[in-house]
Amino acid sequence: MLDEPGDLADYVRQFGSTSLVQDLRGAVRAVPLAEGRVVGVAVIAIGCDVPPDATVTEDGDTFVVLPAKVVDPHLECFAPVTSVAVLDLPVR
């Protein structure tokens, strides 16, 4: 969860791609949050296929994010990509 100033900066340090970092910052800023909600982020896949969606469940005090199945996966992979889900989560 990105509930403290600087959390997003800490999270994006793991990525070497400037364009991914910029896209992620923009996506986080674009999330319209209701009161009692907070933005979360999670890497959901690294590969040639981008999951079309993700499901968030709770397991005790932990949110579990699972990517949806790719219906028509690529047979060859020339350049894998990192897929990051931007989440609207309840504040804890």
C-alpha positions in Angstrom: 0.0 0.0 0.0 1.1 3.5 -0.8 -0.2 5.2 2.3 2.8 7.3 3.3 4.7 10.0 1.4 7.6 8.5 -0.4 6.2 5.0 -0.6 5.8 5.2 -4.4 9.4 6.5 -4.8 10.6 3.6 -2.7 8.6 1.1 -4.7 9.7 2.3 -8.2 13.4 2.1 -7.3 13.3 -1.6 -8.3 12.6 -0.8 -11.9 15.3 0.1 -14.4 12.9 1.4 -17.0 12.3 5.2 -16.9 9.1 4.8 -19.0 7.7 2.2 -16.7 8.3 4.4 -13.7 6.7 7.4 -15.4 3.7 5.3 -16.5 3.3 3.9 -13.0 3.5 7.3 -11.3 0.8 8.5 -13.8 -1.4 5.5 -13.2 -1.2 6.0 -9.4 -2.1 9.7 -9.7 -5.1 8.8 -11.9 -6.8 6.5 -9.3 -9.8 8.3 -7.9 -9.9 7.2 -4.3 -13.0 7.3 -2.0 -12.6 8.0 1.7 -11.2 5.1 3.5 -9.3 3.8 0.4 -5.6 3.8 -0.5 -3.6 2.9 -3.6 -1.6 -0.3 -3.7 0.7 -1.6 -6.4 1.9 -5.1 -7.2 4.0 -6.8 -9.9 1.6 -9.4 -11.3 3.6 -10.8 -14.2 7.0 -10.7 -15.9 6.9 -12.2 -19.4 5.6 -11.7 -22.9 2.0 -11.7 -22.1 0.1 -9.0 -20.2 -2.6 -10.3 -18.0 -6.0 -8.7 -18.9 -7.0 -8.3 -15.3 -6.2 -9.2 -11.7 -8.1 -10.4 -8.7 -7.5 -9.1 -5.2 -8.4 -11.3 -2.2 -7.6 -11.0 1.5 -5.7 -13.7 3.4 -5.7 -12.6 7.0 -4.0 -9.2 7.1 -2.5 -9.7 3.6 -3.9 -8.7 0.2 -3.2 -11.4 -2.4 -3.1 -10.2 -6.1 -3.5 -12.9 -8.8 -3.3 -12.1 -12.5 -6.1 -13.4 -14.8 -5.2 -16.1 -17.3 -4.0 -14.9 -20.7 -6.4 -16.4 -23.2 -4.1 -16.3 -26.3 -0.5 -16.3 -25.0 2.4 -15.5 -27.3 4.4 -18.5 -28.6 7.6 -16.6 -28.8 9.1 -14.1 -26.5 11.5 -11.4 -27.8 11.2 -8.9 -25.0 9.5 -9.7 -21.7 7.6 -6.9 -20.0 6.8 -6.3 -16.3 3.0 -6.0 -15.6 2.1 -3.9 -12.5 -1.4 -3.7 -11.1 -2.5 -0.5 -9.5 -5.0 -1.3 -6.8 -7.8 0.5 -4.9 -7.6 -1.0 -1.4 -9.3 -0.4 1.9 -7.3 1.5 4.5 -6.2 -0.7 7.4 
